C-alpha cells in the first residue's frame, strides 16, 4: 500500500481545553517545547528549551537545557549543562570532528580524560588531576617529549619565541626552556611582574631588573606547600581569577575571583562543567553548562567547503552517529558515516530518508517529507498517545488555515477557501501524479470579530478516473450533513456479508434524528432480500402533465395479460424460498417491452459478455390496470344485458 503526504502546521495536546506537557515518541518537526520533555526519538526545531530533556537526538538552531542524556546534539548554537558521552579510544574518540573520526576527546580509563589526533593519544588527564602530553602522566604535568618540544612565538617573528623541550630527543635526559629572541622570560601575579629571567640568563624574583651581576635576585618571600583547600595556585590579571587543582576531588577548576565563583570545572571523573562545580541535573552528565542568562554552544569552521558537526560513537564502534552542518545550509543527521537518516534543508524543510525534496506541485510548501526505499517495505508517520483513562484524550492531527501571512495571525477565511488537504500521488514514469485527495473547505461565510459560533465547513473527496490526468470531485459532505455523490458510471453499491433476509438492512431512512447515533424513527428500510418497507405504504412516480407529451390512450392489454404465465419457483442462490412471479424469457415472447437486460460484470466491474434479464413489474402493474379497465367495461356490458334479460 502506498502512503502519501500529511501536512501539519501544529500538533496540540490538550486536557479539558488546557495545553498539557506530554511524552511524545516518533515526532519529527520544528516545534518549540517548554518544560520537561522525554522522548525516544528526535526533538528538533528552531528553539528547544526545557529543564530536563532525555532522548536519542536533540537538534535545532538554539537548544537550551539544563540536563540530558544524549546520543546526538547538533545545530547552530547549543548550550548544554549536562551530557553523557561514550568512553571512546585514541583511534575512535567519543567526541571527534567531521571527516576526522580518529581525533578528538575520549576517556582511556576510569577517572581519566584524553585528547587524541591521528588515532594516537596526545593529551591525558588522570584521576589525580595530572596532565600528560604524549603519554599518561606520572606527575601534575607530564610531557613525553620526543625532541620537538613546545614553542610560543610571535606571529610577526615566527622563527623566534619561547621553546620548551628535551635536548637530543628521547635518548637524552637534558631539557630546555628557551627564549629564542634577545629578551627576558618574565613571570608575574596579581597583574604585576614577580619573576624574570633576563636575556643574560639572570633570574629576578619580585623585580623586573636584576641587580648587579647576580644570577638570582629575589625581592620577597618564596614558599611551597599545600593547605586544606589548594594543592598549588596560579593567579593572573591582578587577582581577577586563577586556575587551581584541588586535592579534595582530584579535578580542575577555572575560577574567576569575583565572589569567588567557579567558571569551569573538570572533575576527577572526566566530567566538564561550565558555570558551576556540579551537575545541576544530578544525572551524572559528562558535560554541562550552567547559566542564569542566554547561553550558546558554537562549533565554527572556516572555508565555504568545510563541515562542522558532532560525531558520537561507543568504544567498539557500534551505535555510531553524526550531526553535520553541510554546505548549502543543510543540517544533516547520520545513523553512521555515509548513512544519512534525516536533514533540515536550507528552506527549513525536514527531510527524513531522503536528501532532496521531490514530489507534486505542492512540494515547495511542504515542511515535512518522509521517504523510504526498499522492496516490500512501508513508510509512515505515527502519532502515539498513552493518555490514561480519559475517554477523549487521544493523539491529534490538527490542520490550521488563516488568510493572514504571518505566524499567529487569525485573519478570517472566506466561503470556499481550502482549509487543508490530504493528497495521494503515484509515480507515472516521469513525475508524481495525483490519484486521490480529501479537501476541507469553508462551507459558507464565517462569523467576523473572532466569534467562533459560526464556522461552517465541508469535506470534498476526489479521485482520478481511468484515462484522466487530474482528480474529479465524487463526494461532498456539506456543513448540515447532506452528502452529495457524483459518478461517471454506476452509482452507489451497497453490499453486506449476511445472506438475503429481513434482518440485515441495506438502507434505513430515519427522521427526527438528533445525531448520527441517537433519536429518530425509521420511515423506509430496504432489507438484504430486496424487501422495501415504509411507514405509509406510499410509492409514487413523477406524473405531472407539464413533464409529458404525446399523450394518447393505451392499447388493449387483455391479450398480453392472458398470455403471461405466472409461475412458482425459487432462486438457485440467496433466497431459496418458493416465490410466485414471471420468467423474463417467457415474458419477452409476449411483451418484449417488459423485459430489460443488464450486462454481467466481475468483481472489478469488467463486462463478462453475458446479460441478465429482468421484468419491469411497475409497467406490468399499469398493463394490469388497463386490462382491469377492459374487464370492467365487459362486466358492465354483461350486467346490462343480464338486467335487460331479467326484465323481460
Secondary structure by P-SEA (a helix, b strand, c coil): cbbbbbbbcbbbbbcccbbbbbbbccccccccccccccccccccccccccccccccccccccccccccccccccccbbbbccccccccccccccccccccccbbbbbcccccccccccccccbbbccccbbbcccccccccccccccccbbbbbccccccccccccccccccccccccccccccccccccccccccccccbbbbcccccccccccccccbbbbbbccccccbbbbccccccbbbbbccccccccccccccccccccccccbbbcccccccccccccbbbbbccbbbbbbbbcccccccbbbbbcccccccccccccccccbbbbcccccccccccccccccccccccccccccccccbbbbbbccccccbbbbbbcccccccccccbbbbbbcccccccccccccccccccbbbbbbcccbbbbccbbbbcccccccccccccccccbbbbbbbccccccccccbbbcccbbbbbbbccccbbbbbccccccccccbbbbcccccccbbbbbcbbbcccccccccccccccccccccccbbbbbccaaaaaaabbbbbbbbccccccbbbbbbaaaaaacccccbbbbbbbccccccccbbbbbbaaaaaaaaaaaaaaaaaaaaaaaaaaaaaaaac
